[in-house]
Amino acid sequence: MQTKLKVKPNIEELVKTIKRGKGSFIPIAELGVHPLIKEKFIGRKITTLEDEIEFWYGAGYDYIKLQPVADFNPAKIGIENNLMLFKDGTSIRKWASEKKGVITNIKEYESYLFPSSSDFNYKNFELVSTILPEGMGVIGQYGDIFTMTWEMMGFEAFSFALYENPELVYELNNKLGELVVSMFEFFAQSDIVNILWYSDDIAYRNGLLASPEVLDGLFFRWLRKIGKLCKEYNKPLIYHSDGILFPIMENIIECGVDALHPIEPKAMSIVEVKERYGDKLSLIGNIEVDLLARGTPEEVKKSVLKNIELVGMNGGYCVGSSNSIPEYINFENYITMIRTVKEFSFGS
């Protein structure tokens, strides 16, 4: 099923919007789109970098999102492949350990096989420059320094260790942080990367996952490093976290973040976020994933136009989902979201 929604991409206009400016159109942006949705869009399997570009370009995005190939040994973390796909399209979801992970003492830490920064593969960043359509850019994305820290320990074991064995927590966090920051050093210095996107969930609908003091030691110090890189190389920084972020919003801004994603609707009002922080942050997302999964196309269109009217008319807003585009959303609703933005910006 090939669906053409493309208009001429303009990475400079997207950058302008992320930096709180008003571009000539409302951009669209997603942290991730599930391969099954991409395949449905282009009408065949996604097997090459060219296929990826065909999707992002054809769907009307101004960028392709790339990550380095990196193996942090997820089977040991306790995630194992959190989505197992079968040929009939069904799936089984698996989740990270809440109690005990694979690193709960110094012996387990020392025996764990971590990658080195030299193991990360940036081949697609080298290839993409020769095949990228005119006007299209690249977002370099990675994350989860804080998340991988507690996932490797298990959240319960991590929580106890903060008081009983903080040295282990910080040793693990330092190891992961240095590895992930090395990726952002590459993004910042790369001539092909236009925008940096760091993702790391630190909150849920009702509060933070850890105290601001804990987050300062295990999360914000790394975000500051990434923000400093972005400032040094004059590239915008997007940050993703679900949940309610009001208690630490000023900390996020202080780190040099230009745009916040995804403004989870059941956690924060996008209008309130815009009113309080719109002069310091652009906003991305907020179209409820549940609506995209179970709503009607008319409801999706109404939600998109409402957001544009309330927070997008003066710039500083990109339309997108309230998290990402999973395989279970209604494909027609996804297309409706994109088409509504394009029709508003460029006419039918």
Beta strands, then each sheet from edge to edge (+ up, - down):
strand 1: 63-66
strand 2: 83-85
strand 3: 91-93
strand 4: 137-143
strand 5: 195-199
strand 6: 203-204
strand 7: 207-208
strand 8: 237-240
strand 9: 259-261
strand 10: 282-284
strand 11: 317-318
sheet 1: 1+ 4+ 5+ 8+ 9+ 10+ 11+
sheet 2: 2+ 3-
sheet 3: 6+ 7-
end
